[in-house]
Amino acid sequence: MNISFVILTWNSKIHIERCLTSILKNASDSLCPYEILIVDNGSSDGTLSIIQKFEIKYPEIFKIIQIGYNSGTTYSRNIALKMSKGTYIAIIDSDVNILPNVLETLIETLVNDDHVGLVAPKLVYANGKFQQSTDNFPTVFTKIYRYFFLKHIENKINYNNESEYEQSVDYAISAFWLLKRKVFEKVGLLDENIFYSPEDVDYCLRIWKSGYRIVYVPSVSSVHYAQEISRGFRMNKATVEHIKGLLYFFKKHGYFFKKPVFTEK
């Protein structure tokens, strides 16, 4: 098995068909054999009927795991990660549309450098505008600033014409990751003490601690129809879980105000 796609769905009816179609279109020729593992967190909007049609049509590719309730992002993804068999693992949000040449370019980046453990493409919104999908490891102060001024940060990067060169970053959001199996086997599963966010920051920090780099590849991009359920300051369940996850993350890694720094190999 060359690549395993891990996708989490929860009331994803609006986006999931487009996501799966984009994988089939862009993975069929160059990435065979591959598998698509979908974990459904108790969708009630018709998502299941859509993904089951794909499973019936492509039984050799699709595997659907139904949990029946919203278990968050870590427990559910870990189920699929344990089942995955690919040399490479792609974790993709159900609202991502993969564009041409992305997968080949990301795999090439992984192959060309043993010290690169995880790669991520540029993400753009449906209107084509840049999405801030990579960042420095957070501190208490930077998280507060990001909560209130994310759009300003993204617009500023748009205005300054972001570089198209590959670059190491502290972390990339888990909307679109591609990582080596040997890195996954060394780093382990997602931390299930985090229900929803910042499990992606935690995992990237663990990759750096394991001696690998996170590389951002802005020369290729994909569309992220971001639902932004925890962006901006709205006191809902997602926000509460995010705050709890952040406090856990800071305590786990032993810092609050000064981010960790690593020397690149």
BANU-32834 format. One record per atom (N, C-alpha, C): residue in three letters; x, y, z. Coordinates in steps of 0.2 Angstrom, whole numbers, plus 5000, padded with zeros to 4 digits. Layout:
<nodes>
ALAXYZ...
</nodes>
This chain:
<nodes>
MET500449945000MET500050005000MET500450065000ASN500350114995ASN500750174995ASN500550224999ILE499950244999ILE499650295003ILE499050285006SER498950305013SER498350295016SER498050365018PHE497450375015PHE497050445017PHE496650435023VAL496650475028VAL496250475034VAL495850535034ILE495150525034ILE494750575034ILE494150565039LEU494050625043LEU493550625048LEU492950655046THR492350625046THR491750665045THR491250675051TRP490950735051TRP490450745055TRP489950795052ASN489350775050ASN488950815046ASN489250855041SER489550815037SER490050845031SER489650845024LYS489050835024LYS488650825018LYS488850875012ILE488950935014ILE489050995010ILE489750985006HIS490250955009HIS490950955007HIS491150885005ILE490950835008ILE491250765007ILE491350745000GLU490850744996GLU490850714990GLU491350754985ARG491450814986ARG491950854982ARG492650834985CYS492750824991CYS493350804994CYS493550734991LEU493150684992LEU493250614989LEU493350614982THR493050654978THR493050654971THR493750684969SER494050734973SER494650764971SER495250714973ILE495150664978ILE495650614979ILE495650564974LEU495050544972LEU495050494967LEU495350514960LYS495250584959LYS495450614953LYS496250624953ASN496550634958ASN497250654959ASN497650594961ALA497350544964ALA497750494967ALA497750434962SER497350424958SER497250364954SER497850344950ASP498150384946ASP498650374942ASP499350364945SER499550404950SER500250404952SER500350374959LEU499850364962LEU499850334969LEU499550264971CYS499450234966CYS499150164967CYS499750114970PRO499550074974PRO498850064977PRO498750114983TYR498150134984TYR498050174990TYR497350154993GLU497250184999GLU496650175002GLU496350235005ILE495750235006ILE495350295009ILE494950275015LEU495250295021LEU494850275028LEU494450325030ILE493850315031ILE493350375033ILE493050355040VAL493150395045VAL492850385051VAL492350435052ASP491750415053ASP491150455054ASP490950465061ASN490950525064ASN490750545071ASN490050555072GLY489650505069GLY488950515071GLY488550565067SER488650575060SER488350615056SER487550605056SER487250655055SER486450655055SER486150695049ASP486650715044ASP486350755039ASP486450725032GLY486550655032GLY486550625025GLY487250615023THR487750625027THR488450615025THR488550545024LEU488250495028LEU488450425028LEU488150395021SER487650415019SER487350395012SER487850415007ILE488150465007ILE488550495002ILE489250445002ILE489550435008ILE490150405008ILE490050325007GLN489450305009GLN489250235007GLN489250215000LYS489050264996LYS488950254989LYS489650254986PHE490150284989PHE490850284986PHE491150214988GLU490950184994GLU491150124997GLU490950064992ILE490250074990ILE489950024986ILE490350024979LYS490450084976LYS490750084970LYS491550064970TYR491850084975TYR492550074975TYR492750034982PRO492449964982PRO492549934988PRO493349914990GLU493749914985GLU494449894986GLU494849954989ILE494550014989ILE494850074991ILE494550104997PHE493950104998PHE493650135004PHE493450095010LYS493550115015LYS493350085022LYS493050135026ILE492450125028ILE492050165032ILE492050145039ILE492150185044ILE492150165051ILE491650215055GLN491050185057GLN490550225060GLN490650225068ILE490650275071ILE490750285078ILE490050295081GLY489650335078GLY488950345081GLY488850405085TYR489350435087TYR489350495091TYR489950545090ASN489950605092ASN490450645091ASN491050635096SER491550605094SER492050585099SER492650635098GLY492650685095GLY493150735094GLY493650715088THR494250745088THR494650735082THR495150685083THR495350675089THR495950625091THR495750555091TYR495250535095TYR495050465096TYR494850435089SER494450475085SER494250455079SER494750445074ARG495150495073ARG495750485068ARG496250435070ASN496350415077ASN496750365079ASN496550295077ILE495850285077ILE495550225074ILE495850215067ALA495750265063ALA495950255056ALA496750245055LEU497050285059LEU497850275059LEU498050205061LYS497750175066LYS497950115068LYS497750065062MET497250075058MET497150025052MET497550045046SER497850105046SER498150125039SER498750075038LYS498850065031LYS499450025029LYS499950055025GLY499850125023GLY500250155018GLY500950175020THR501350175015THR502050205016THR502050275018TYR501550305016TYR501350375018TYR500650385020ILE500550435025ILE499850445028ILE499650515026ALA499050525023ALA498850585022ALA498250595027ILE498250645031ILE497650665035ILE497350725032ILE496750725030ILE496450775026ILE495750785029ASP495550855030ASP494850865032ASP494350855027SER493750845029SER493250825024SER493050885020ASP493250945022ASP493151005018ASP493651035014VAL494150985012VAL494751005008VAL494650975001ASN494851014996ASN494750994989ASN495550994986ILE495750934985ILE496450924983ILE496550944975LEU497050984974LEU497151014967LEU497650974964PRO497750974957PRO498250934953PRO498950954956ASN499350894955ASN500050894956ASN500250904964VAL499750914968VAL499950924975VAL500250864978LEU499950804977LEU500150744981LEU500850724978GLU500950724972GLU501650714969GLU502150754972THR502050814972THR502550864975THR502650854982LEU502150844986LEU502250834993LEU502650764994ILE502450714991ILE502850654991ILE503550664989GLU503750694984GLU504350714982GLU504750744987THR504450794991THR504850824996THR504950785002LEU504550735003LEU504650685009LEU505250645007VAL505250615000VAL505750574998VAL506450604998ASN506450664996ASN507150694995ASN507550715001ASP507250715007ASP507550725013ASP507350685019ASP507750645021ASP507650595027ASP507450635033HIS507650695034HIS507450735040HIS506850765040VAL506450765034VAL505750795034VAL505250745036GLY504850755041GLY504450705043GLY503750715041LEU503550775040LEU502850795038LEU502850855033VAL502450855028VAL502350915024VAL501650935023ALA501550995021ALA500851025020ALA500951075015PRO500351075010PRO500351125005PRO500051195007LYS500051245003LYS499751305004LYS498951285004LEU498551315009LEU497851315009LEU497551385007VAL497051385003VAL496751445001VAL495951435003TYR495651485004TYR494851485005TYR494551474998ALA493951464998ALA493551454992ALA493551514987ASN493651574990ASN493751634986ASN494451644983GLY494851594985GLY495551604982GLY496051634987LYS495751664992LYS496251704997LYS496651655001PHE497251685003PHE497651645007PHE497351625014GLN497551565016GLN497351545023GLN497951535027GLN497951565033GLN498551555038GLN498451485041SER498851435038SER498851365040SER499451345043THR499951385043THR500551365047THR500751425052ASP501151405057ASP501251465062ASP501851435066ASN502051485071ASN502551465076ASN502151435081PHE502551395085PHE502251365091PHE501951415096PRO501351405098PRO500951465102PRO501251475109THR501151535111THR501251555118THR500551585120VAL500451595126VAL499851625129VAL499651685125PHE500151735124PHE500051795121PHE499951785113THR500251745110THR500151735103THR499451705101LYS499251665106LYS498551635105LYS498051685105ILE498151735110ILE497651785111ILE497651835105TYR498251845103TYR498251895097TYR497951855091ARG498051795090ARG497851755084ARG497051755084TYR496751745090TYR496051735091TYR495751795088PHE495951855090PHE495651925088PHE495851955081PHE496451935079PHE496751965073PHE496951915067LEU496651855067LEU496851805062LEU496751835055LYS496151865053LYS496051895047LYS496551945045HIS496751985050HIS497252045048HIS497852005047ILE498051955050ILE498651915049ILE498651895042GLU498151855040GLU498051835033GLU498051885028ASN497751935029ASN497751995024ASN498452025023LYS498752025028LYS499452055028LYS499952015024ILE499851945025ILE500251895021ILE500051905013ASN499351905012ASN499151915005ASN499451975002TYR499452035006TYR499752095003TYR500452095001ASN500852055006ASN501552055005ASN501751995000ASN501351954997ASN501451904992ASN501951854995GLU501651804998GLU501951755002GLU502451714997SER503051695000SER503551664996SER503251594994GLU503551574988GLU503351504985GLU503851454987TYR504351464991TYR504851424992TYR504751374998GLU504951314998GLU504851265003GLU505251295010GLN504951285015GLN505151315021GLN504951275027SER505451265032SER505251235038SER504851275043VAL504351255046VAL503851285050VAL503751245057ASP503551285062ASP503451255068ASP502851195068TYR502351225065TYR501751175064TYR501351195058ALA500951145056ALA500451155051ALA499751125053ILE499251165052ILE498551135054ILE498451075051SER498051025054SER497950955051SER497450955046ALA497251005043ALA496751005037ALA497050965031PHE497750965031PHE498050935025PHE498750915027TRP498850855030TRP499550835031TRP499750775027LEU500350765025LEU500650705023LEU501250685027LEU501350625029LEU501850615033LEU502150545032LYS502750525034LYS503050465032LYS502750415038ARG502650355036ARG502450305041ARG502950295046LYS503650295044LYS504150285049LYS504150335055VAL503950395053VAL503850455057VAL503250445062PHE502650415059PHE502050405063PHE502250345068GLU502650295066GLU502750245070GLU503250265076LYS503650315075LYS504150345080LYS503750385085VAL503350435082VAL502950485086VAL502350455089GLY502050415086GLY501450375089GLY500750415087LEU500250395091LEU499550415089LEU499450495091LEU498950515089LEU498750585092LEU498550575099ASP498650635103ASP498550635110ASP497750635111GLU497450585114GLU496750585115GLU496550625121ASN497050645125ASN496850695130ASN496550765128ILE496750775121ILE496450835118ILE495850815114PHE495250845115PHE494650825112PHE494650855105TYR494750915104TYR494750955098TYR495251015099SER495851015095SER496251065095SER496551085102PRO497251095102PRO497751095097PRO498051025096GLU497750975094GLU498050915093GLU498550915088ASP498450955083ASP498950965077ASP499550995079VAL499551045084VAL500151085086VAL500551035090ASP500150995095ASP500550945099ASP500850895095TYR500550875090TYR500850815086TYR501450845082CYS501450905079CYS502050935076CYS502550945081LEU502450965087LEU502950975092LEU503350915093ARG502950865094ARG503150795095ARG503650765089ILE503450785083ILE503850775077ILE504550805078TRP504550875079TRP505150905080TRP505550875086LYS505250855091LYS505650825097LYS505950755095SER505650725090SER505850665087SER506450665082GLY506650725081GLY507150735076GLY506950745069TYR506350765067TYR506150775061TYR505850845060ARG505850875054ARG505650935052ARG504850935049ILE504550995050ILE503951005047ILE504051055041VAL503851035035VAL504051075029VAL503351095026TYR503351165025TYR502751195021TYR502951205014VAL502551185009VAL502651185002VAL502151224999PRO502251294998PRO501751334996PRO501751344988SER502151304985SER502151304977SER501551264975VAL501251224979VAL500651184977VAL500151204983SER499451204980SER498951224985SER498351184984SER497951184989SER497251154989SER496751204992VAL496151184991VAL495551234993VAL495351205000HIS495251245005HIS495051225011HIS494351265013TYR493851235012TYR493151265014TYR493051275021ALA493551305025ALA493551305032ALA492951325035GLN492751275040GLN492151295044GLN492251335050GLU492851335052GLU493151385057GLU492651385063ILE492551325066ILE492151325072ILE492451345078SER493051355078SER493351385084SER493751445083ARG493651475077ARG494051535075ARG493651595077GLY493951645080GLY493651705083GLY493451685090PHE493251735094PHE493051725100PHE492251715101ARG492051655101ARG491351635102ARG491351585107MET490951595112MET490951555118MET490451495116ASN490751445113ASN490351385112ASN490751325114LYS490451265113LYS490851205115LYS491551195112ALA491551215105ALA492251215102ALA492751255105THR492551315107THR492951365110THR493251335117VAL492751315121VAL492851285127VAL493351225127GLU493251185122GLU493751125121GLU494351145119HIS494451205115HIS495051225112HIS495451255118ILE495151295122ILE495451325128ILE495751265133LYS495351215134LYS495551165138LYS496151125135GLY496151115128GLY496651085125GLY497251125125LEU497251195125LEU497851235125LEU498151235132LEU497751235137LEU498051225144LEU498351165145TYR498051105143TYR498351045143TYR499051045139PHE499051075133PHE499651075129PHE500251105132PHE500051165135PHE500651205138PHE500851165144LYS500451135148LYS500651105154LYS501051045152LYS500851005147LYS501150945144LYS501950965142HIS501951015138HIS502651035135HIS503051075140GLY502751105145GLY503151135150GLY503351205148TYR502851245145TYR503051315144TYR502351355143PHE502351415144PHE501751455143PHE501951525139PHE502551545140PHE502651615137PHE503251615132LYS503651565132LYS504251565128LYS504251495124LYS504151505117LYS504051445113LYS504651405112PRO504651335112PRO505251295110PRO505551315104VAL506151305103VAL506551315097VAL506951255096PHE507051235089PHE507351175087PHE507951195082THR508451155082THR508951165077THR508851115071GLU508751145065GLU508651105059GLU509251055058LYS509050995055LYS509550955053LYS509550955045
</nodes>
